[in-house]
Amino acid sequence: MGTRKSHNIWGRRPRTVKEVLVDMKNSCGLMLDLAYASLFLNDEDLAEEVLELERDIDSLLYEIWASASIAVRDVEDAEALTGIMKLAISIDSISNAVADIVNVVRLKLGLPSQLKDALSKIEPQYRRIIVAKESPIAGKKLGELELDVNMGVYVLAIRRGAKMIIDPEDNEVIVEGDILIVRGPIDGLNDLSKIASGEIKDLKEVLEDGF
């Protein structure tokens, strides 16, 4: 399974409601990306990661209730938190719906051919890209490449052997054999595929600033 932050609220200071809500929002966004990636790529491992994130969001909802309980001092505070709690519950509901998406993959239901054709024409697209030994990005930190800025491509996860790195940090070093799970426009994905395979050896050909 992938690596991710723990959301255990015990043994550390209570977080503010705002901090927890931001964490919920970010986790839900990542969950949606991974769900679509699992659907596009028919990837059961990514589907399992989505379910892990759903459980994380359930824990975060519990944490936000706990944080709100600590923060409330009077009726005005309670009224002010009502809207925030409704938002948190909505995010949790969205995460539950997103988890249902990956059941198509987990239960091997498959997609109708017409839907597959329609999905193949929309952007962003999702793709698995393998990093070859001769690739110019092998040995570089993800943040150095600025793929999101230069190509509009986001690395959602890296599969490295049996390990899955979810939402990798900028200081994560790309190594030979890494499988990048990426999202982006078709042109950007095509360029990154050529870079990762070693077909393009000079990053200046496709990256604005080069190296």
C-alpha positions, 0 to 999 in steps of 0.5 A: 500500500502507499505511504501517507500521513496518519490522521490519529488525533491522539498523542498530539495537539488538537488541530484547528477546524480550518487545518482539518478541513483543508486536509479533508479537501486536499485528500478528497481531491487526490482521491478523485484523481486516483479514482479516475486514474484507476478507472482509466488504467484499470488499476486495482492497486490504485482502487485500493488506495482510493479506499484507504483515502476514504477511510482517512477522510472518515477519520478526518471527519471525526477529528473535525468534530472533536476540534469543533467541540474544543473550539465552541465556547458559546452559541455564537461559536456554534452558529459560526461552525455550522456552515463549516461542519456542513461542508465537512459532511459534504466532503465526506459524502463526496468521498463516499461517492468517489469510492463507489467509482472504483468498484467498477475496477475492484468488481471487474465490471468493465466499462462500455466501449462507448464510454471508453471511447468518450473518456479517451477524447477528454482531458485531462488524461491519465497514464502509466509511464515507465522511467527507463535507465537512459531517461534524462529524468532518472536521478532527478528530484520531482520538484526540479522538473516542474512538470506541472508548470512546464507540461501541465502534467501532475504526478499522482503516484509513483509505483516503485517495485511493491511500494506505492508512493501517493502524492509524492513530495517535490524532493522525491527522486525519480529512479530507473524502473519507476512507474509514474501515474500521471494526469495531464493534457495529451500533448504533455503526456506524450512528451513525458512518455518520450522523455521517460523512455529515453527517446528524448534525451535533451529536456530542453526540447520540451521543457521551457527552461531545460536543465 
